[in-house]
Amino acid sequence: MSDSLIPPSITGKGSSFPPGGSVLDHAFGASDAYTLGVEEEYMLLDGETYDLVQHIDTVLEAVAGHELEPRINSELMQSVLEVATPVCHTPAGVQQQLLRIRRYVTDVARDKGLRVGSAGTHPFSLFEAQRITAKDRYRALVDQMQYIARRELIFGMHVHVAVDDPEKAIQVVNGLIAHLPELVALSASSPFWRGEPTGLRSSRHMVFAAFPRSGPPPRFRDYADYAQVVNQLERTGCIQDYTHIWWDIRLHPRLGTVEIRICDAVTRLEDVISITAYCQALVKHYAELVERGEEIPSFHRILTTENKWLAARYGLSAPVMDLHTGRRNRLPVAALVRRTLKTLRPHARDLGSEGELAGIDEILHRGNGADRQLHIFNANRDIVEVAREIAEATEVAPEPEPAAAA
């Protein structure tokens, strides 16, 4: 997690998180409600073979001193590049920032004979061939997790949405849990693992499920309930701090955000922006329910986990349970997305993101990233062609040169 998403109003203040303390300090309300930050994890690819390469140090050296250097970071493995936007007020602002970042890292990579790609898994690279980044945090993680960490060759997208009150944020997370299958289905882009079609639309979720403190979050009564759990984990040495809790959705108290972590890394930039608009409007919807004193629906963890699994298996055609109505028959998750869109459109109008939210209909029409990868693979059974297409759809072309004056 990059500090580049910290709102400027609290950067440098150094909130404290005392292990064993009864209160977990936070920055909820330190920035405008519903402001955004997005993190993406990209694959570093060989420019000819499209296999993963261990060249994060090469890229970081190349960006040193550039104004975008703070937005570009390493991750667990040396074949992964993480980028993070600054705080943005709208999905259009996120698009502007990511367009600039993607264009820059595309140029840097090509200059070094590399390519970049965004998808939940690499189609054929092996985790055994990857090297761990030379940072104490990552070495400690591998020392603790062993095989589980070494095989974590997966790539995600995280969307942060600011909330102005910690109690409201807790209830927003509780409400978002029922929407996990929608977000899985919209973002699924990992149908391959180790060169094989898995039959899943999101293999990434199955790999990450081995991590402790992962999956749908528990439902907390209030912020004190959440803080007590975090403090117990810290006090007993199970975790260093709350960032070692890897739920699909979690609070990020230091940033004052709800962090939606469930999405696969998304290939097409326009889809990233549409999903970001969907997340922002969902947070606003539940925050306003809390403000009106309305009850947030609650569903058993077994049911929400089952729906998430079905979405990872089948993608947009997943036959999921309609938990909000309790209807007897299952229905495609795409139908839930369309119903949610009706709820979210007024919020998108308020947020100035109607156009970006409309892109969700386009995803439903043409399919998600996994559908595209399988379509390409089925034509020639060429797994390298899949990786090449991921790179081509991820990268942003250089800005055109200004026309010469006549």
C-alpha positions in Angstrom: 0.0 0.0 0.0 1.5 3.3 -1.1 1.4 6.5 1.1 0.7 8.4 -2.2 -3.0 8.0 -1.5 -2.8 9.8 1.9 -4.9 13.0 1.7 -2.6 16.0 1.6 -4.4 17.4 4.7 -2.9 14.6 6.9 0.4 13.8 5.1 3.2 14.0 7.6 1.0 14.1 10.7 1.9 10.6 11.7 -1.2 9.1 13.2 -0.3 6.6 15.9 -1.6 3.0 16.2 -0.7 1.8 19.7 -0.5 -2.0 19.9 -2.9 -3.2 22.5 -4.6 0.2 22.8 -8.3 0.5 23.1 -8.6 3.2 20.3 -7.4 2.9 16.7 -6.5 6.3 15.5 -7.9 7.3 12.1 -8.2 10.0 9.5 -11.9 9.6 8.6 -13.2 13.1 7.8 -9.7 14.5 7.1 -10.5 14.8 3.4 -13.7 15.4 1.4 -16.2 12.5 1.4 -16.1 10.2 -1.6 -12.7 11.3 -2.8 -10.9 8.5 -4.6 -7.6 6.8 -5.0 -6.8 3.7 -7.2 -3.9 1.3 -7.1 -3.0 -1.0 -9.9 -0.5 -3.9 -10.1 1.1 -4.4 -13.5 3.1 -7.3 -14.9 6.6 -6.6 -16.2 7.0 -8.5 -19.4 9.8 -9.4 -21.8 9.3 -7.5 -25.0 9.6 -10.6 -27.2 8.5 -13.6 -25.2 5.9 -11.9 -23.0 7.1 -14.0 -20.0 7.5 -12.2 -16.7 10.9 -10.6 -16.0 12.5 -9.7 -12.8 13.2 -6.1 -13.7 11.5 -3.9 -11.1 14.9 -2.4 -10.1 15.5 -1.4 -13.7 12.2 0.4 -13.9 12.6 2.1 -10.5 16.1 3.4 -11.5 14.7 4.7 -14.7 11.9 6.7 -13.0 14.1 8.1 -10.3 13.8 11.9 -10.1 10.7 12.0 -12.4 7.7 13.8 -11.0 5.8 10.5 -11.2 8.4 8.6 -9.1 6.2 8.7 -5.9 3.4 7.0 -7.8 5.4 4.0 -8.9 6.5 1.3 -6.4 7.7 -2.3 -6.1 5.6 -5.2 -4.8 6.3 -8.6 -3.3 7.9 -10.0 -6.5 10.4 -8.3 -8.8 8.2 -8.9 -11.8 5.4 -6.7 -10.4 5.0 -2.9 -10.7 2.5 -1.1 -8.5 1.1 2.3 -9.3 -1.1 4.6 -7.2 -3.0 7.7 -8.1 -3.0 10.8 -6.0 -6.3 11.7 -4.3 -9.0 12.5 -6.9 -12.5 13.8 -6.6 -14.1 12.1 -9.5 -13.6 9.0 -11.7 -12.7 11.4 -14.5 -9.9 12.6 -12.4 -8.7 9.0 -11.8 -8.8 8.5 -15.5 -6.7 11.5 -16.2 -4.1 10.3 -13.6 -4.0 6.7 -14.7 -3.8 7.7 -18.4 -0.7 9.7 -17.5 0.8 7.0 -15.3 0.1 4.2 -17.8 1.6 6.2 -20.7 4.7 7.0 -18.7 5.4 3.4 -17.5 4.7 2.1 -21.0 7.3 4.5 -22.4 9.8 3.6 -19.7 9.3 -0.1 -20.1 9.6 0.0 -23.9 12.8 2.0 -23.6 14.2 -1.0 -21.6 12.9 -3.7 -24.0 10.0 -4.5 -21.7 6.2 -4.3 -21.8 3.6 -3.9 -19.1 0.3 -5.7 -18.7 -2.7 -5.6 -16.3 -4.6 -8.8 -15.5 -5.4 -10.9 -12.5 -2.8 -13.5 -13.4 -0.1 -13.9 -16.0 -1.4 -16.5 -18.5 1.7 -18.8 -18.4 4.5 -17.6 -16.1 5.4 -19.8 -13.1 5.7 -18.5 -9.6 8.8 -20.8 -9.0 10.7 -18.6 -11.5 10.0 -15.3 -9.6 12.3 -13.5 -7.2 11.2 -11.8 -4.1 11.8 -8.0 -3.9 14.8 -7.2 -1.6 12.8 -5.4 1.1 12.6 -6.5 4.8 8.8 -6.4 4.7 8.6 -8.9 1.8 11.3 -11.2 3.2 9.5 -11.3 6.5 6.2 -12.1 4.7 7.7 -15.0 2.9 9.4 -16.2 6.0 6.1 -16.2 7.8 3.8 -17.5 5.0 6.3 -19.8 3.2 4.8 -21.5 0.1 1.6 -19.5 0.4 3.5 -16.2 -0.2 5.9 -17.6 -2.8 3.1 -18.7 -5.1 1.2 -15.4 -4.8 1.8 -14.5 -8.4 -1.4 -12.5 -8.7 -2.3 -8.9 -9.6 -5.1 -6.7 -8.2 -6.7 -3.4 -8.4 -7.7 -1.5 -5.2 -10.2 1.4 -5.0 -10.2 3.7 -2.0 -13.2 5.9 -1.3 -13.0 8.4 1.5 -15.7 8.3 4.2 -16.2 11.2 6.7 -16.9 9.2 9.9 -15.5 5.9 11.2 -18.9 4.5 12.4 -20.4 5.3 9.0 -17.4 3.6 7.3 -18.0 0.4 9.3 -21.6 0.2 8.2 -20.6 1.0 4.6 -18.3 -2.0 4.6 -21.1 -4.1 6.0 -23.4 -3.1 3.2 -20.8 -3.6 0.5 -20.3 -7.3 1.4 -23.4 -8.3 -0.5 -22.0 -6.7 -3.7 -18.8 -8.7 -3.7 -19.9 -11.1 -6.5 -20.8 -8.1 -8.7 -17.3 -6.7 -8.4 -15.7 -10.0 -8.9 -17.7 -10.6 -12.1 -17.1 -7.2 -13.5 -13.3 -7.3 -13.0 -12.5 -11.0 -13.5 -9.4 -11.2 -15.7 -7.5 -14.4 -14.6 -8.8 -17.5 -16.4 -5.3 -18.9 -16.8 -2.8 -20.3 -14.3 0.6 -21.8 -15.2 -0.3 -21.9 -18.9 -3.6 -23.8 -18.4 -7.2 -22.6 -18.8 -8.6 -23.2 -15.3 -12.3 -23.2 -16.1 -12.5 -20.2 -13.8 -13.0 -16.5 -14.7 -10.9 -15.4 -11.7 -8.2 -17.8 -10.7 -6.6 -15.0 -8.7 -9.3 -15.4 -6.0 -8.6 -19.1 -5.5 -4.8 -18.4 -5.2 -5.3 -15.6 -2.7 -7.8 -17.6 -0.6 -4.9 -19.4 1.0 -3.8 -16.3 2.7 -4.9 -15.8 6.3 -7.2 -12.9 7.1 -8.5 -12.9 3.5 -11.9 -13.2 1.9 -15.1 -11.3 2.9 -14.7 -9.3 6.0 -16.6 -10.1 9.2 -19.5 -7.9 10.0 -18.6 -5.5 12.9 -21.0 -3.8 15.2 -19.2 -0.5 15.3 -15.7 1.0 15.0 -14.8 0.0 18.6 -15.6 -3.6 17.8 -13.3 -3.4 14.7 -10.5 -1.7 16.7 -10.7 -4.3 19.5 -10.1 -7.1 16.9 -7.2 -5.3 15.3 -5.6 -4.5 18.6 -5.9 -8.1 19.7 -4.1 -9.2 16.6 -1.4 -6.6 17.0 -0.9 -7.1 20.8 -0.4 -10.9 20.4 2.0 -10.5 17.5 -0.2 -12.1 14.9 0.1 -9.0 12.7 2.4 -6.0 12.7 -0.5 -3.6 11.9 -3.9 -3.6 10.2 -2.4 -3.5 6.7 -1.7 -7.2 7.2 -5.4 -7.9 7.2 -6.2 -8.7 3.6 -10.0 -8.8 3.5 -11.8 -8.2 0.2 -13.0 -4.9 1.6 -11.3 -3.3 4.6 -11.1 0.0 6.4 -7.9 1.9 5.9 -8.0 4.2 9.0 -4.7 5.9 8.3 -6.1 7.1 5.0 -9.7 7.6 6.1 -11.0 5.3 3.3 -13.0 2.2 2.6 -10.6 0.1 0.5 -12.3 -2.2 -2.0 -9.6 -4.8 -2.7 -11.6 -7.6 -4.4 -11.0 -6.7 -8.0 -8.6 -8.5 -10.3 -6.2 -6.1 -12.1 -8.3 -4.8 -15.0 -6.8 -4.6 -18.5 -8.7 -1.8 -20.2 -8.4 1.6 -18.7 -12.0 2.5 -19.5 -13.2 -0.5 -17.5 -11.0 0.5 -14.5 -12.8 3.9 -14.5 -16.3 2.4 -14.8 -15.6 0.0 -11.9 -14.2 2.9 -9.9 -17.4 4.9 -10.5 -19.5 1.9 -9.5 -17.5 1.6 -6.2 -17.7 5.3 -5.4 -21.5 5.4 -6.0 -22.0 2.2 -3.9 -20.1 3.8 -1.0 -22.2 7.0 -1.3 -25.4 4.9 -1.4 -24.7 3.1 1.9 -23.3 6.1 3.6 -26.5 8.0 3.0 -28.5 5.0 4.2 -26.6 5.2 7.5 -27.1 9.0 7.7 -30.9 8.4 7.4 -30.8 5.8 10.1 -31.8 3.0 7.8 -30.7 -0.6 8.6 -27.9 -2.0 6.5 -28.9 -5.5 5.3 -26.9 -8.4 6.8 -26.3 -11.8 5.3 -24.5 -14.9 6.7 -20.9 -15.2 5.7 -21.5 -18.6 4.2 -24.0 -17.1 1.7 -21.8 -14.1 0.7 -18.8 -16.4 0.3 -20.8 -18.8 -1.9 -21.9 -16.0 -4.2 -18.3 -14.7 -4.4 -17.1 -18.2 -5.4 -19.8 -18.5 -8.0 -18.8 -15.2 -9.6 -15.1 -16.2 -9.6 -16.0 -19.5 -11.3 -18.5 -18.3 -13.9 -18.0 -14.5 -14.3 -20.9 -12.4 -15.5 -23.0 -15.5 -16.1 -22.6 -16.7 -12.6 -25.9 -18.1 -11.1 -25.9 -16.4 -7.7 -28.4 -16.1 -4.9 -30.4 -12.9 -4.7 -29.8 -12.2 -1.0 -31.6 -8.9 -0.9 -35.0 -10.4 -2.0 -34.5 -14.0 -0.8 -36.1 -15.3 -4.0 -36.1 -19.1 -4.4 -34.3 -19.3 -7.7 -30.8 -18.1 -8.5 -30.2 -15.5 -11.2 -27.2 -14.3 -13.3 -25.0 -11.9 -11.4 -25.3 -9.6 -14.4 -29.0 -9.1 -13.4 -27.8 -8.0 -10.0 -25.4 -5.6 -11.5 -28.2 -4.1 -13.7 -30.5 -3.7 -10.6 -27.7 -2.1 -8.6 -27.1 0.3 -11.5 -30.6 1.6 -11.2 -29.9 2.4 -7.5 -26.6 4.0 -8.3 -27.5 6.3 -11.2 -28.9 9.1 -9.0 -25.7 9.0 -6.9 -23.6 9.1 -10.0 -25.4 12.2 -11.1 -24.6 13.8 -7.8 -21.0 12.8 -8.1 -20.6 13.9 -11.7 -19.8 10.4 -12.9 -22.8 9.4 -15.0 -20.8 8.9 -18.1 -18.2 6.8 -16.3 -20.8 4.6 -14.6 -22.5 4.0 -18.0 -19.4 2.0 -18.9 -20.6 -0.8 -16.7 -23.3 -1.5 -19.4 -20.5 -1.9 -21.9 -18.8 -4.5 -19.8 -22.0 -6.4 -19.5 -22.5 -6.2 -23.2 -19.0 -7.3 -24.4 -17.8 -9.3 -21.4 -15.0 -8.9 -18.9 -11.3 -9.3 -19.3 -11.4 -13.1 -18.7 -14.0 -13.4 -21.5 -11.6 -11.5 -23.9 -8.6 -13.7 -22.9 -10.5 -16.9 -23.5 -11.9 -15.6 -26.9 -8.3 -15.0 -28.0 -7.0 -18.3 -26.7 -9.8 -20.3 -28.3 -8.9 -19.0 -31.8 -5.4 -20.4 -32.0 -4.7 -22.1 -28.6 -1.8 -19.7 -28.3 -1.1 -18.7 -24.7 1.6 -16.2 -25.7 -0.9 -14.4 -27.9 -3.1 -13.9 -24.8 -0.2 -12.3 -22.9 0.6 -10.1 -26.0 -3.0 -8.9 -26.2 -3.1 -8.1 -22.5 0.0 -5.9 -23.0 -1.5 -4.2 -26.0 -4.8 -3.5 -24.3 -3.1 -2.2 -21.1 -0.5 0.1 -22.6 -1.2 3.7 -23.6 0.3 5.2 -26.7 2.6 8.2 -26.4 1.0 11.6 -26.8 1.1 12.8 -30.5 3.7 15.3 -31.3 2.2 18.8 -31.8 1.8 19.8 -35.4 4.6 22.0 -36.7 3.6 25.6 -37.4 3.0 26.5 -41.0 
